[in-house]
């Protein structure tokens, strides 16, 4: 397996990560604006989404690349 394939898999994971938390923030923007905390609530939610997405993308990237390496030698 070439290193280009592995790099491509992680780049696609990064793009998925970016789209994931942008969509979550856009979906919750109105709800967050109506809270008492306002902007600080949006920042807190943004950081939580980044943390959750980072853990998910890295772990799934590792699992996917491992499975790819096992199945293709």
C-alpha positions as CSV (number, residue, x, y, z in Angstrom):
1,X,0.0,0.0,0.0
2,X,1.5,3.3,-1.0
3,X,1.8,6.2,1.4
4,X,-0.3,8.3,-1.0
5,X,-3.3,6.2,-0.3
6,X,-2.9,6.6,3.4
7,X,-2.4,10.3,3.1
8,X,-5.6,10.5,0.9
9,X,-7.6,8.6,3.5
10,X,-6.5,11.0,6.3
11,X,-7.2,14.1,4.1
12,X,-10.7,12.9,3.4
13,X,-11.1,12.3,7.1
14,X,-10.0,15.9,7.7
15,X,-12.5,17.3,5.2
16,X,-15.3,15.2,6.8
17,X,-14.2,16.6,10.2
18,X,-14.5,20.2,8.9
19,X,-17.9,19.7,7.3
20,X,-19.2,17.8,10.4
21,X,-18.6,20.6,12.9
22,X,-19.7,23.4,10.6
23,X,-23.0,21.7,10.0
24,X,-23.5,21.1,13.7
25,X,-22.8,24.7,14.5
26,X,-25.1,26.0,11.7
27,X,-27.9,23.7,13.0
28,X,-27.6,25.0,16.5
29,X,-26.8,28.6,15.8
30,X,-30.4,29.9,16.5
31,X,-30.7,27.9,19.7
32,X,-27.4,29.1,20.9
33,X,-28.2,32.8,20.1
34,X,-31.3,32.6,22.2
35,X,-29.5,31.5,25.4
36,X,-28.4,34.0,28.1
37,X,-24.7,33.4,27.5
38,X,-24.9,34.1,23.7
39,X,-21.5,34.2,22.2
40,X,-19.7,32.3,25.0
41,X,-22.2,29.5,24.6
42,X,-21.4,29.3,20.9
43,X,-17.7,29.2,21.6
44,X,-18.2,26.5,24.2
45,X,-20.3,24.4,21.9
46,X,-17.8,24.9,19.0
47,X,-14.9,23.6,21.2
48,X,-17.0,20.6,22.4
49,X,-17.9,19.7,18.8
50,X,-14.2,20.0,17.7
51,X,-13.1,17.7,20.5
52,X,-15.8,15.1,19.8
53,X,-15.1,15.3,16.0
54,X,-11.3,15.1,16.4
55,X,-11.6,11.9,18.5
56,X,-14.0,10.3,16.1
57,X,-12.1,11.2,12.9
58,X,-8.7,10.1,14.2
59,X,-10.0,6.8,15.7
60,X,-12.0,6.0,12.5
61,X,-9.0,6.9,10.3
62,X,-6.8,4.5,12.3
63,X,-9.4,1.7,12.1
64,X,-10.0,2.3,8.4
65,X,-6.3,2.4,7.5
66,X,-5.6,-0.7,9.6
67,X,-8.4,-2.6,7.8
68,X,-7.1,-1.4,4.5
69,X,-3.6,-2.5,5.3
70,X,-4.8,-5.9,6.5
71,X,-7.0,-6.6,3.5
72,X,-4.6,-5.3,0.8
73,X,-1.3,-6.4,2.4
